[in-house]
Amino acid sequence: MSRLLQVITVCAALVLMAGCSNDSKKVTRVEADSTTDLSGKWNDTDSRLVAEEMIKDCIERPWYNKMIQSRGGTLPTIVIGSVRNKSHEHINVETFIKDMERALINSGKVDFVANAEERSELRDELASQEGNATEETRKEAGQEIGADLMLTGSLNSIVDQEGSDAVVFYQIDLQLVDIQSHKTIWIGDKKIKKYLSKNSVKF
């Protein structure tokens, strides 16, 4: 009987511990545009703020008014090319590209066309419509708007670590190139430096 009581006691303790373990996990919802930086690595806040700041700088430079005047007020059309991640981290550059696309479109100062991957998908849809859609709703191939400018860039980083302390430096470089002449009309960069101090810093 004593042995049975011990077994029951142990089982009850395990159940209690499991319950406490589950209760210790807490999830708190935060605003999507709030600033959060838990690990010190590149995050959604960095992506959004850098994209907004660099696009704002780009379209406020002298090239913009010169191009508008030379085109009789017609807005320039931009396409985003490759943005390479050359940093020490695994960074999803697609998020950064989308943040830049959003900033460009919301500025109202440029027209914007789909990138190479998206254009390929759209062309497949056009080909599908050719043999399947009604004549009244079918879209014609060869009616794409050609971009005037291409925006490309890269993300780089440097890590300086000593013991449990580290400084992570990010540099984001973007350039805007005239597709017809291949002339670079704008170059911008943004630097971010983060100091990390904790028991164990790993990169």
TORPA-4810 file (N, C-alpha, C, O; in nm, 3 decimals):
<nodes>
NODE_1_0.084_-0.121_0.000_0.000_0.000_0.000_0.086_0.125_0.000_0.057_0.222_-0.069_M
NODE_2_0.196_0.119_0.080_0.288_0.232_0.086_0.354_0.255_-0.050_0.373_0.368_-0.093_S
NODE_3_0.388_0.143_-0.117_0.451_0.152_-0.249_0.355_0.217_-0.350_0.397_0.300_-0.431_R
NODE_4_0.230_0.178_-0.346_0.129_0.233_-0.434_0.111_0.382_-0.410_0.092_0.459_-0.505_L
NODE_5_0.116_0.423_-0.285_0.101_0.563_-0.249_0.217_0.645_-0.305_0.199_0.757_-0.353_L
NODE_6_0.339_0.585_-0.299_0.456_0.655_-0.353_0.443_0.676_-0.504_0.474_0.782_-0.556_Q
NODE_7_0.395_0.571_-0.574_0.378_0.580_-0.719_0.276_0.689_-0.754_0.297_0.767_-0.847_V
NODE_8_0.166_0.691_-0.680_0.062_0.792_-0.705_0.117_0.932_-0.681_0.088_1.025_-0.757_I
NODE_9_0.195_0.947_-0.575_0.253_1.077_-0.541_0.346_1.125_-0.652_0.342_1.242_-0.691_T
NODE_10_0.431_1.033_-0.701_0.525_1.069_-0.809_0.449_1.110_-0.935_0.483_1.209_-0.999_V
NODE_11_0.346_1.033_-0.971_0.266_1.064_-1.090_0.200_1.200_-1.077_0.197_1.279_-1.171_C
NODE_12_0.147_1.227_-0.960_0.080_1.356_-0.937_0.180_1.471_-0.949_0.149_1.576_-1.004_A
NODE_13_0.301_1.448_-0.897_0.405_1.552_-0.906_0.443_1.578_-1.051_0.461_1.693_-1.091_A
NODE_14_0.455_1.470_-1.131_0.489_1.487_-1.273_0.382_1.563_-1.348_0.412_1.649_-1.431_L
NODE_15_0.255_1.530_-1.320_0.145_1.600_-1.384_0.146_1.748_-1.346_0.123_1.835_-1.430_V
NODE_16_0.173_1.775_-1.219_0.178_1.913_-1.172_0.291_1.990_-1.238_0.274_2.105_-1.277_L
NODE_17_0.407_1.923_-1.250_0.522_1.988_-1.314_0.494_2.018_-1.461_0.531_2.123_-1.513_M
NODE_18_0.429_1.924_-1.527_0.395_1.944_-1.668_0.300_2.062_-1.684_0.313_2.142_-1.776_A
NODE_19_0.203_2.071_-1.593_0.108_2.181_-1.598_0.176_2.314_-1.576_0.145_2.412_-1.642_G
NODE_20_0.269_2.316_-1.482_0.343_2.439_-1.454_0.427_2.479_-1.574_0.439_2.597_-1.606_C
NODE_21_0.487_2.378_-1.640_0.571_2.404_-1.757_0.490_2.468_-1.868_0.535_2.563_-1.931_S
NODE_22_0.368_2.416_-1.893_0.284_2.471_-1.998_0.238_2.611_-1.963_0.229_2.698_-2.050_N
NODE_23_0.211_2.633_-1.834_0.163_2.765_-1.791_0.272_2.870_-1.801_0.242_2.989_-1.807_D
NODE_24_0.400_2.829_-1.802_0.508_2.925_-1.803_0.527_2.992_-1.938_0.591_3.097_-1.948_S
NODE_25_0.470_2.933_-2.043_0.482_2.993_-2.176_0.378_3.103_-2.190_0.259_3.080_-2.172_K
NODE_26_0.425_3.223_-2.223_0.335_3.336_-2.235_0.353_3.403_-2.370_0.466_3.431_-2.410_K
NODE_27_0.245_3.427_-2.440_0.249_3.492_-2.570_0.179_3.626_-2.560_0.065_3.635_-2.514_V
NODE_28_0.248_3.730_-2.602_0.192_3.865_-2.599_0.191_3.922_-2.740_0.295_3.928_-2.805_T
NODE_29_0.076_3.964_-2.785_0.068_4.025_-2.917_0.119_4.169_-2.911_0.090_4.243_-2.817_R
NODE_30_0.197_4.207_-3.014_0.247_4.344_-3.024_0.210_4.399_-3.161_0.179_4.324_-3.253_V
NODE_31_0.215_4.531_-3.174_0.186_4.593_-3.302_0.291_4.552_-3.405_0.409_4.542_-3.373_E
NODE_32_0.247_4.528_-3.529_0.338_4.482_-3.634_0.447_4.584_-3.664_0.557_4.546_-3.707_A
NODE_33_0.419_4.714_-3.643_0.519_4.816_-3.673_0.595_4.861_-3.548_0.665_4.963_-3.552_D
NODE_34_0.582_4.786_-3.438_0.656_4.821_-3.317_0.802_4.781_-3.331_0.836_4.692_-3.408_S
NODE_35_0.888_4.848_-3.255_1.031_4.820_-3.260_1.066_4.711_-3.160_1.055_4.732_-3.039_T
NODE_36_1.108_4.595_-3.210_1.150_4.485_-3.125_1.286_4.436_-3.172_1.309_4.422_-3.292_T
NODE_37_1.375_4.411_-3.078_1.511_4.367_-3.113_1.559_4.271_-3.005_1.628_4.313_-2.911_D
NODE_38_1.525_4.144_-3.018_1.558_4.045_-2.915_1.698_3.990_-2.930_1.770_3.977_-2.831_L
NODE_39_1.738_3.958_-3.052_1.866_3.891_-3.074_1.977_3.985_-3.119_2.095_3.949_-3.111_S
NODE_40_1.941_4.104_-3.165_2.041_4.194_-3.220_2.067_4.170_-3.368_2.145_4.242_-3.430_G
NODE_41_2.001_4.068_-3.425_2.019_4.040_-3.567_1.927_4.129_-3.651_1.837_4.195_-3.599_K
NODE_42_1.953_4.128_-3.782_1.868_4.200_-3.876_1.725_4.151_-3.860_1.700_4.030_-3.858_W
NODE_43_1.629_4.245_-3.849_1.491_4.204_-3.826_1.394_4.287_-3.908_1.435_4.368_-3.992_N
NODE_44_1.264_4.266_-3.885_1.162_4.333_-3.965_1.165_4.484_-3.947_1.134_4.558_-4.041_D
NODE_45_1.201_4.531_-3.828_1.209_4.675_-3.804_1.321_4.736_-3.887_1.302_4.841_-3.949_T
NODE_46_1.438_4.670_-3.889_1.549_4.718_-3.972_1.506_4.726_-4.118_1.531_4.826_-4.185_D
NODE_47_1.442_4.620_-4.166_1.400_4.613_-4.306_1.307_4.728_-4.342_1.328_4.797_-4.442_S
NODE_48_1.206_4.748_-4.260_1.107_4.852_-4.290_1.165_4.992_-4.283_1.142_5.073_-4.374_R
NODE_49_1.239_5.023_-4.177_1.292_5.158_-4.159_1.398_5.191_-4.264_1.401_5.303_-4.316_L
NODE_50_1.485_5.094_-4.295_1.588_5.118_-4.395_1.525_5.140_-4.532_1.566_5.231_-4.605_V
NODE_51_1.427_5.057_-4.568_1.361_5.072_-4.698_1.295_5.209_-4.710_1.312_5.278_-4.811_A
NODE_52_1.220_5.250_-4.608_1.150_5.378_-4.613_1.248_5.495_-4.622_1.227_5.588_-4.699_E
NODE_53_1.355_5.489_-4.543_1.451_5.599_-4.542_1.528_5.610_-4.673_1.549_5.720_-4.725_E
NODE_54_1.569_5.495_-4.728_1.650_5.498_-4.850_1.567_5.535_-4.972_1.615_5.607_-5.059_M
NODE_55_1.444_5.488_-4.980_1.358_5.525_-5.092_1.325_5.674_-5.086_1.321_5.741_-5.189_I
NODE_56_1.301_5.726_-4.967_1.274_5.869_-4.951_1.394_5.951_-4.998_1.377_6.051_-5.069_K
NODE_57_1.514_5.909_-4.959_1.635_5.979_-5.002_1.650_5.972_-5.154_1.688_6.071_-5.218_D
NODE_58_1.620_5.856_-5.212_1.636_5.835_-5.356_1.551_5.932_-5.437_1.602_5.999_-5.526_C
NODE_59_1.424_5.940_-5.406_1.334_6.021_-5.490_1.338_6.170_-5.455_1.272_6.250_-5.522_I
NODE_60_1.415_6.208_-5.353_1.430_6.350_-5.321_1.561_6.407_-5.375_1.589_6.525_-5.353_E
NODE_61_1.639_6.326_-5.444_1.766_6.373_-5.500_1.743_6.445_-5.633_1.638_6.430_-5.695_R
NODE_62_1.843_6.526_-5.679_1.826_6.607_-5.801_1.788_6.530_-5.927_1.721_6.586_-6.014_P
NODE_63_1.830_6.403_-5.939_1.799_6.329_-6.062_1.650_6.325_-6.090_1.608_6.322_-6.206_W
NODE_64_1.569_6.325_-5.983_1.425_6.306_-6.000_1.362_6.423_-6.076_1.293_6.403_-6.176_Y
NODE_65_1.386_6.546_-6.028_1.328_6.662_-6.094_1.382_6.679_-6.236_1.309_6.720_-6.326_N
NODE_66_1.509_6.647_-6.256_1.568_6.656_-6.390_1.497_6.560_-6.485_1.467_6.596_-6.599_K
NODE_67_1.471_6.438_-6.440_1.406_6.339_-6.525_1.260_6.377_-6.551_1.212_6.362_-6.663_M
NODE_68_1.191_6.426_-6.450_1.052_6.469_-6.468_1.044_6.580_-6.573_0.957_6.577_-6.660_I
NODE_69_1.134_6.677_-6.563_1.135_6.787_-6.658_1.167_6.741_-6.799_1.106_6.786_-6.896_Q
NODE_70_1.264_6.650_-6.811_1.304_6.601_-6.943_1.196_6.515_-7.009_1.196_6.499_-7.131_S
NODE_71_1.105_6.461_-6.927_0.999_6.374_-6.979_0.864_6.445_-6.984_0.760_6.382_-7.003_R
NODE_72_0.866_6.575_-6.967_0.742_6.652_-6.975_0.643_6.621_-6.865_0.522_6.630_-6.885_G
NODE_73_0.693_6.584_-6.748_0.606_6.558_-6.634_0.568_6.412_-6.617_0.504_6.376_-6.518_G
NODE_74_0.607_6.326_-6.712_0.574_6.183_-6.702_0.658_6.118_-6.592_0.779_6.140_-6.583_T
NODE_75_0.593_6.039_-6.508_0.665_5.973_-6.400_0.758_5.866_-6.453_0.723_5.794_-6.546_L
NODE_76_0.877_5.853_-6.394_0.968_5.744_-6.433_0.915_5.610_-6.383_0.849_5.603_-6.279_P
NODE_77_0.944_5.504_-6.458_0.901_5.370_-6.420_1.020_5.291_-6.369_1.123_5.283_-6.435_T
NODE_78_1.004_5.233_-6.251_1.114_5.163_-6.184_1.082_5.014_-6.169_0.967_4.977_-6.146_I
NODE_79_1.184_4.931_-6.184_1.174_4.789_-6.152_1.287_4.758_-6.053_1.396_4.813_-6.064_V
NODE_80_1.261_4.670_-5.958_1.363_4.630_-5.863_1.431_4.503_-5.913_1.366_4.403_-5.941_I
NODE_81_1.563_4.510_-5.925_1.642_4.395_-5.967_1.686_4.314_-5.847_1.611_4.300_-5.750_G
NODE_82_1.806_4.261_-5.853_1.855_4.175_-5.745_1.906_4.258_-5.626_1.969_4.362_-5.643_S
NODE_83_1.878_4.208_-5.507_1.935_4.262_-5.384_2.005_4.144_-5.316_1.939_4.052_-5.268_V
NODE_84_2.138_4.148_-5.312_2.216_4.034_-5.265_2.246_4.044_-5.116_2.283_4.150_-5.065_R
NODE_85_2.231_3.933_-5.048_2.266_3.925_-4.907_2.411_3.877_-4.896_2.440_3.760_-4.920_N
NODE_86_2.501_3.968_-4.860_2.643_3.934_-4.844_2.682_3.938_-4.696_2.801_3.938_-4.663_K
NODE_87_2.582_3.941_-4.609_2.609_3.949_-4.465_2.640_3.811_-4.408_2.633_3.711_-4.479_S
NODE_88_2.673_3.808_-4.280_2.702_3.682_-4.211_2.575_3.608_-4.170_2.582_3.493_-4.125_H
NODE_89_2.459_3.672_-4.186_2.333_3.614_-4.144_2.253_3.561_-4.262_2.273_3.601_-4.377_E
NODE_90_2.160_3.471_-4.231_2.062_3.430_-4.330_1.948_3.532_-4.325_1.869_3.533_-4.231_H
NODE_91_1.942_3.617_-4.427_1.842_3.723_-4.432_1.751_3.700_-4.552_1.798_3.678_-4.663_I
NODE_92_1.622_3.703_-4.528_1.524_3.691_-4.634_1.511_3.826_-4.703_1.436_3.913_-4.657_N
NODE_93_1.583_3.845_-4.814_1.584_3.975_-4.881_1.450_4.006_-4.946_1.423_4.122_-4.979_V
NODE_94_1.364_3.905_-4.965_1.234_3.929_-5.026_1.151_4.026_-4.941_1.077_4.108_-4.994_E
NODE_95_1.165_4.015_-4.808_1.093_4.106_-4.720_1.140_4.249_-4.740_1.060_4.342_-4.744_T
NODE_96_1.273_4.266_-4.752_1.331_4.398_-4.774_1.286_4.454_-4.909_1.253_4.572_-4.919_F
NODE_97_1.285_4.369_-5.012_1.242_4.413_-5.145_1.096_4.458_-5.141_1.062_4.561_-5.199_I
NODE_98_1.011_4.383_-5.072_0.870_4.421_-5.063_0.852_4.552_-4.987_0.765_4.632_-5.021_K
NODE_99_0.934_4.574_-4.885_0.928_4.701_-4.813_0.967_4.817_-4.905_0.907_4.924_-4.897_D
NODE_100_1.065_4.796_-4.992_1.104_4.900_-5.087_0.996_4.923_-5.191_0.966_5.037_-5.226_M
NODE_101_0.936_4.815_-5.240_0.827_4.828_-5.337_0.713_4.910_-5.277_0.657_4.998_-5.342_E
NODE_102_0.679_4.879_-5.153_0.570_4.950_-5.086_0.603_5.099_-5.072_0.518_5.185_-5.097_R
NODE_103_0.726_5.129_-5.033_0.768_5.269_-5.018_0.765_5.343_-5.151_0.726_5.459_-5.157_A
NODE_104_0.807_5.275_-5.258_0.805_5.337_-5.391_0.663_5.367_-5.437_0.633_5.478_-5.481_L
NODE_105_0.576_5.268_-5.426_0.438_5.285_-5.471_0.366_5.391_-5.388_0.296_5.476_-5.443_I
NODE_106_0.383_5.386_-5.257_0.315_5.480_-5.169_0.365_5.623_-5.183_0.296_5.717_-5.144_N
NODE_107_0.485_5.641_-5.238_0.538_5.777_-5.257_0.457_5.853_-5.361_0.448_5.976_-5.355_S
NODE_108_0.397_5.782_-5.457_0.321_5.846_-5.562_0.406_5.921_-5.663_0.353_5.992_-5.748_G
NODE_109_0.538_5.905_-5.655_0.629_5.981_-5.743_0.689_5.899_-5.855_0.760_5.952_-5.940_K
NODE_110_0.660_5.769_-5.857_0.711_5.684_-5.964_0.605_5.582_-6.003_0.515_5.551_-5.926_V
NODE_111_0.617_5.532_-6.126_0.539_5.415_-6.164_0.626_5.294_-6.136_0.748_5.303_-6.130_D
NODE_112_0.561_5.180_-6.120_0.634_5.061_-6.075_0.587_4.941_-6.154_0.467_4.921_-6.173_F
NODE_113_0.682_4.860_-6.201_0.646_4.739_-6.275_0.698_4.616_-6.203_0.791_4.624_-6.123_V
NODE_114_0.638_4.501_-6.234_0.674_4.375_-6.171_0.817_4.336_-6.205_0.869_4.372_-6.311_A
NODE_115_0.881_4.262_-6.113_1.018_4.218_-6.136_1.020_4.099_-6.232_0.915_4.053_-6.276_N
NODE_116_1.141_4.049_-6.263_1.158_3.945_-6.365_1.079_3.819_-6.332_1.015_3.761_-6.420_A
NODE_117_1.083_3.777_-6.205_1.011_3.655_-6.165_0.860_3.673_-6.179_0.791_3.583_-6.227_E
NODE_118_0.811_3.787_-6.137_0.667_3.814_-6.146_0.623_3.828_-6.291_0.514_3.784_-6.328_E
NODE_119_0.707_3.890_-6.375_0.674_3.905_-6.517_0.662_3.769_-6.585_0.576_3.749_-6.670_R
NODE_120_0.749_3.676_-6.547_0.745_3.542_-6.604_0.611_3.475_-6.574_0.552_3.409_-6.660_S
NODE_121_0.564_3.492_-6.450_0.435_3.433_-6.411_0.320_3.499_-6.487_0.226_3.432_-6.529_E
NODE_122_0.330_3.631_-6.505_0.226_3.704_-6.578_0.223_3.662_-6.725_0.115_3.652_-6.785_L
NODE_123_0.339_3.639_-6.783_0.345_3.595_-6.923_0.285_3.456_-6.939_0.221_3.427_-7.041_R
NODE_124_0.305_3.371_-6.841_0.241_3.239_-6.845_0.090_3.253_-6.844_0.019_3.180_-6.914_D
NODE_125_0.040_3.349_-6.765_-0.104_3.372_-6.760_-0.155_3.424_-6.894_-0.262_3.384_-6.939_E
NODE_126_-0.079_3.512_-6.958_-0.117_3.563_-7.090_-0.125_3.449_-7.191_-0.218_3.442_-7.272_L
NODE_127_-0.026_3.360_-7.186_-0.026_3.246_-7.278_-0.146_3.156_-7.253_-0.204_3.101_-7.347_A
NODE_128_-0.183_3.139_-7.126_-0.298_3.057_-7.092_-0.427_3.121_-7.143_-0.517_3.051_-7.191_S
NODE_129_-0.437_3.253_-7.131_-0.557_3.323_-7.178_-0.573_3.312_-7.330_-0.684_3.311_-7.382_Q
NODE_130_-0.461_3.304_-7.399_-0.465_3.300_-7.546_-0.552_3.186_-7.597_-0.624_3.202_-7.696_E
NODE_131_-0.546_3.072_-7.530_-0.624_2.959_-7.578_-0.745_2.925_-7.495_-0.818_2.831_-7.526_G
NODE_132_-0.768_3.002_-7.388_-0.877_2.965_-7.297_-0.976_3.077_-7.265_-1.093_3.049_-7.241_N
NODE_133_-0.931_3.200_-7.266_-1.020_3.311_-7.230_-1.102_3.357_-7.351_-1.061_3.338_-7.466_A
NODE_134_-1.217_3.417_-7.322_-1.299_3.469_-7.431_-1.229_3.587_-7.497_-1.143_3.651_-7.438_T
NODE_135_-1.267_3.614_-7.621_-1.203_3.721_-7.696_-1.223_3.857_-7.629_-1.136_3.944_-7.635_E
NODE_136_-1.338_3.874_-7.565_-1.368_4.002_-7.501_-1.281_4.028_-7.377_-1.250_4.143_-7.347_E
NODE_137_-1.243_3.923_-7.308_-1.167_3.940_-7.183_-1.019_3.907_-7.198_-0.940_3.932_-7.107_T
NODE_138_-0.980_3.851_-7.312_-0.842_3.809_-7.333_-0.748_3.930_-7.337_-0.777_4.029_-7.403_R
NODE_139_-0.636_3.920_-7.266_-0.534_4.025_-7.266_-0.428_3.993_-7.370_-0.391_3.877_-7.388_K
NODE_140_-0.381_4.094_-7.439_-0.286_4.074_-7.547_-0.142_4.079_-7.498_-0.107_4.159_-7.412_E
NODE_141_-0.060_3.992_-7.554_0.083_3.995_-7.526_0.147_4.114_-7.598_0.091_4.168_-7.693_A
NODE_142_0.264_4.153_-7.551_0.336_4.262_-7.615_0.290_4.400_-7.574_0.323_4.499_-7.639_G
NODE_143_0.213_4.409_-7.465_0.162_4.538_-7.419_0.224_4.581_-7.285_0.171_4.668_-7.217_Q
NODE_144_0.335_4.521_-7.250_0.399_4.553_-7.122_0.459_4.694_-7.125_0.496_4.745_-7.231_E
NODE_145_0.467_4.755_-7.008_0.532_4.885_-6.993_0.678_4.860_-6.957_0.708_4.795_-6.857_I
NODE_146_0.767_4.912_-7.036_0.909_4.894_-7.010_0.958_4.988_-6.901_0.922_5.106_-6.899_G
NODE_147_1.039_4.936_-6.810_1.093_5.018_-6.702_1.202_5.111_-6.755_1.275_5.076_-6.847_A
NODE_148_1.211_5.229_-6.695_1.317_5.324_-6.728_1.440_5.303_-6.642_1.554_5.323_-6.686_D
NODE_149_1.416_5.261_-6.517_1.523_5.253_-6.418_1.517_5.121_-6.343_1.410_5.064_-6.324_L
NODE_150_1.635_5.072_-6.302_1.641_4.951_-6.220_1.713_4.981_-6.090_1.820_5.043_-6.088_M
NODE_151_1.652_4.936_-5.980_1.710_4.953_-5.847_1.770_4.820_-5.801_1.699_4.719_-5.795_L
NODE_152_1.898_4.820_-5.770_1.966_4.699_-5.723_2.043_4.733_-5.596_2.058_4.850_-5.560_T
NODE_153_2.092_4.629_-5.527_2.166_4.658_-5.405_2.223_4.536_-5.337_2.219_4.425_-5.391_G
NODE_154_2.275_4.557_-5.218_2.334_4.449_-5.140_2.330_4.483_-4.992_2.327_4.600_-4.954_S
NODE_155_2.330_4.377_-4.908_2.338_4.392_-4.763_2.469_4.328_-4.717_2.495_4.212_-4.746_L
NODE_156_2.550_4.404_-4.645_2.678_4.356_-4.596_2.685_4.372_-4.444_2.611_4.451_-4.386_N
NODE_157_2.772_4.296_-4.381_2.786_4.308_-4.236_2.929_4.279_-4.193_3.003_4.209_-4.262_S
NODE_158_2.965_4.334_-4.078_3.093_4.308_-4.013_3.064_4.280_-3.866_2.990_4.354_-3.802_I
NODE_159_3.124_4.173_-3.813_3.107_4.139_-3.672_3.240_4.156_-3.600_3.341_4.097_-3.641_V
NODE_160_3.240_4.236_-3.494_3.358_4.254_-3.410_3.323_4.202_-3.271_3.244_4.263_-3.198_D
NODE_161_3.383_4.087_-3.233_3.346_4.021_-3.108_3.466_4.000_-3.018_3.575_3.964_-3.062_Q
NODE_162_3.444_4.025_-2.890_3.546_4.002_-2.788_3.475_3.944_-2.666_3.401_4.013_-2.597_E
NODE_163_3.499_3.815_-2.641_3.433_3.750_-2.529_3.283_3.748_-2.548_3.233_3.703_-2.651_G
NODE_164_3.210_3.798_-2.449_3.064_3.799_-2.454_3.008_3.927_-2.515_2.887_3.943_-2.524_S
NODE_165_3.095_4.019_-2.557_3.052_4.145_-2.616_3.076_4.143_-2.767_3.175_4.087_-2.814_D
NODE_166_2.986_4.204_-2.841_3.001_4.208_-2.986_2.937_4.334_-3.042_2.840_4.386_-2.988_A
NODE_167_2.995_4.381_-3.150_2.937_4.491_-3.226_2.909_4.438_-3.367_2.999_4.388_-3.435_V
NODE_168_2.786_4.450_-3.408_2.746_4.406_-3.542_2.717_4.531_-3.626_2.635_4.615_-3.589_V
NODE_169_2.786_4.540_-3.738_2.772_4.655_-3.828_2.710_4.609_-3.959_2.759_4.517_-4.023_F
NODE_170_2.601_4.674_-3.998_2.535_4.645_-4.125_2.550_4.765_-4.218_2.540_4.879_-4.175_Y
NODE_171_2.575_4.737_-4.344_2.574_4.843_-4.444_2.487_4.797_-4.561_2.509_4.691_-4.619_Q
NODE_172_2.389_4.879_-4.593_2.298_4.850_-4.703_2.329_4.949_-4.815_2.322_5.070_-4.794_I
NODE_173_2.362_4.898_-4.932_2.395_4.981_-5.049_2.291_4.959_-5.158_2.257_4.846_-5.190_D
NODE_174_2.241_5.069_-5.214_2.147_5.063_-5.325_2.195_5.155_-5.436_2.259_5.257_-5.411_L
NODE_175_2.164_5.118_-5.559_2.195_5.205_-5.672_2.082_5.202_-5.773_2.019_5.098_-5.794_Q
NODE_176_2.058_5.315_-5.836_1.954_5.329_-5.937_2.021_5.352_-6.071_2.099_5.446_-6.086_L
NODE_177_1.990_5.268_-6.168_2.060_5.271_-6.297_1.960_5.292_-6.410_1.853_5.231_-6.412_V
NODE_178_1.997_5.379_-6.505_1.919_5.401_-6.625_1.934_5.278_-6.716_2.045_5.246_-6.757_D
NODE_179_1.823_5.210_-6.746_1.829_5.086_-6.822_1.876_5.109_-6.965_1.946_5.025_-7.021_I
NODE_180_1.839_5.221_-7.026_1.878_5.250_-7.163_2.027_5.277_-7.176_2.095_5.221_-7.261_Q
NODE_181_2.078_5.366_-7.089_2.218_5.410_-7.101_2.313_5.337_-7.006_2.435_5.348_-7.021_S
NODE_182_2.258_5.263_-6.908_2.335_5.197_-6.803_2.408_5.298_-6.713_2.504_5.264_-6.645_H
NODE_183_2.361_5.419_-6.714_2.420_5.524_-6.631_2.363_5.517_-6.490_2.242_5.512_-6.472_K
NODE_184_2.451_5.516_-6.390_2.407_5.518_-6.250_2.367_5.660_-6.214_2.448_5.752_-6.223_T
NODE_185_2.243_5.677_-6.173_2.195_5.813_-6.145_2.178_5.840_-5.996_2.159_5.955_-5.955_I
NODE_186_2.185_5.736_-5.913_2.178_5.756_-5.768_2.242_5.638_-5.697_2.224_5.523_-5.735_W
NODE_187_2.319_5.670_-5.592_2.375_5.568_-5.504_2.344_5.609_-5.361_2.368_5.723_-5.322_I
NODE_188_2.290_5.517_-5.284_2.260_5.546_-5.144_2.309_5.436_-5.054_2.321_5.320_-5.095_G
NODE_189_2.337_5.471_-4.930_2.376_5.369_-4.833_2.320_5.403_-4.696_2.296_5.520_-4.664_D
NODE_190_2.300_5.300_-4.618_2.249_5.314_-4.482_2.330_5.223_-4.392_2.351_5.106_-4.423_K
NODE_191_2.376_5.277_-4.280_2.458_5.201_-4.186_2.382_5.182_-4.055_2.318_5.274_-4.005_K
NODE_192_2.392_5.061_-4.000_2.332_5.028_-3.871_2.438_4.960_-3.786_2.504_4.867_-3.832_I
NODE_193_2.454_5.006_-3.663_2.550_4.943_-3.571_2.477_4.902_-3.444_2.407_4.983_-3.383_K
NODE_194_2.495_4.775_-3.404_2.430_4.723_-3.284_2.535_4.668_-3.188_2.623_4.591_-3.228_K
NODE_195_2.523_4.707_-3.063_2.613_4.657_-2.958_2.540_4.551_-2.878_2.431_4.576_-2.826_Y
NODE_196_2.600_4.431_-2.868_2.540_4.320_-2.795_2.630_4.282_-2.678_2.750_4.263_-2.694_L
NODE_197_2.569_4.272_-2.563_2.643_4.229_-2.445_2.558_4.129_-2.369_2.453_4.164_-2.317_S
NODE_198_2.604_4.004_-2.363_2.532_3.900_-2.291_2.627_3.787_-2.259_2.745_3.792_-2.296_K
NODE_199_2.578_3.686_-2.190_2.664_3.576_-2.146_2.726_3.499_-2.262_2.839_3.453_-2.254_N
NODE_200_2.651_3.485_-2.369_2.701_3.408_-2.482_2.649_3.470_-2.611_2.528_3.473_-2.635_S
NODE_201_2.739_3.519_-2.694_2.703_3.574_-2.822_2.756_3.483_-2.930_2.877_3.457_-2.936_V
NODE_202_2.668_3.433_-3.015_2.710_3.340_-3.120_2.669_3.393_-3.255_2.560_3.449_-3.270_K
NODE_203_2.757_3.376_-3.353_2.728_3.420_-3.490_2.764_3.308_-3.586_2.748_3.323_-3.708_F
</nodes>
